[in-house]
C-alpha cells in the first residue's frame, strides 16, 4: 500500500492556513489538487471552493482519481 501512495505523494512539511492560502492564491486553478479528506456530511456543511472530496478511509482505493503530476494540498 505504501508504494502505491508514494507514487502520488512526496513527503512535505505541513502548511499553516496562511501558507496554504498563499499556495492556492499564487497558482492557477487546475494546476494543483485541493483534496478534502473529511466525511461527506462535513464537506456538505462547508468546504473550500474547488476542493475534491475523497474521505480519508477511501483514499487508498481512490488514488486513480488524483493526478500524480499535480501538487496535492490535503485538508
N, C-alpha and C positions, 0 to 999 in steps of 0.2 A: 504494500500500500504506500509506503513512504516514497518509493521510487516513482510511483505514479504521480504523487503530489509534487515531488521535486521538479518534475517537468514543467509545472505550471507556476511554481513559486520559488523565488530566490529569497534567501534569508534577508530580512531588512529590519531596521530598528523601528520601533513604534513611533508614530507621529502624534503630536498633540492635536487637538481640534483645530487650532490656528494653523499648524503646519499642513494638515490635511486640506483645510480650506484653501490655503495658498497653492498647494499642489493642483487642486481642481481648477482654481481660477487662472492658473498660469498655462493651462493646456486646453487644446481644442476638445470639445465634446466628441467622444468616439475614439480618442487616442489612448484611452485608458478604460478600465472596467471598474465601476464603483459597485462593490458587492456587499449586500446586506445579508448577514447570516442569521438574523433573528427569525422568530417564528412568524408565520403569515398574519396572525392577529396583530402582532406588534407592527409589522410592515403596513398593514391597512390603517392603523391608527395614525402613523406618521412615518415618513421616510424622506431621505434626501432625493430630490428630483433627479431622475436618470439612473437611480440605483436598480440593480438587478437583484432579485430575491432568490437566494438558494439557502434554505435553512441549514444550519451547521450539521445536523445529523444526516442530511442528504448530500453534503458537499462531495465526499469521495465518489459517490455514484453519479455526480453531475458535472464532473470536470470537463467533459466534452462540450459543455455549454460555454466554456471560457476560452478566450483566445490567448494561447501561451506567448504570443508575440507582444501583447499589450501589458503594461503595468497594471496591477490589481490593487485597489485600495479597499480593504475589508473593514467593515464595521458591524 
